[in-house]
Amino acid sequence: MSGALGALLDLLFPPRCVFCRRLLHRGEEDICPRCQQELPWALGAEAEQTGEFFSLCASPLWYQDQVRASFHRYKFKGVRGYSRTYGRLVAQCVQDHLAGRYDLITWVPLSRARLRQRGYDQAMLLASAAALALDDVAAETLCKVRDTEAQSGLGKNDASRRANVLSAYQVTDPALVEGRRVLLIDDIVTTGSTLSECARVLRTAGAADVVCAALARSRRSC
């Protein structure tokens, strides 16, 4: 994009912070200085979580306040451009916590019905952006073979969430994952039930290990 065109677009559509929506000043990109300081960052070991079928999951943010509001715009209001910023945050988190632990990047997919309804797969966009920031590519390894009730509608009950996603996913090509160490990317982790089920399916298909990354994690998942 030329400098003149970029300046015109900035004039017509002034860039705003992905999280708080404040206007960004010249030289600022994606996240305003205030949010860089005040967002609920998950620091150090707080960013890490272990699971039954995945060895480690890392997330850069806690899912609350401005993070929740921003993500709702991304997932439900069609603001797909946020995926670039989210992907960079996830990529940095992967470098900090999961470097050297994977050789294949993939994502938790939507069902076909939900994809038709929404028009895009927000986890796929996130995984693709994160992979790009890592100088890698994301590959499709899973498909969702049945519709499930939205996990967010099941409250905090981990048993209900596990039952809801049981056998909802299949590996598309076992040869692609056999013997591989898989980095599985999702958007938000609440109890970890969806990641655990996807990791179980990947391990059953022959994956050597599964590690996970997400944009944000609910404190309920601790």
Secondary structure, 3 states (H helix, E strand, C coil): CCHHHHHHHHHHCCCECCCCCCECCCCCCCCCHHHHHHCCECCHHHHEECCCCCCEEECCEECCHHHHHHHHHHHHCCCCCHHHHHHHHHHHHHHHHCCCCCCEEEECCCEHHHHHHHCCCHHHHHHHHHHHHCCCCECCCEEECCCCCCHHHHCCCHHHHHHHHCCCEEECCHHHHCCCEEEEEEEEECCCHHHHHHHHHHHHCCCCEEEEEEEEECHHHC
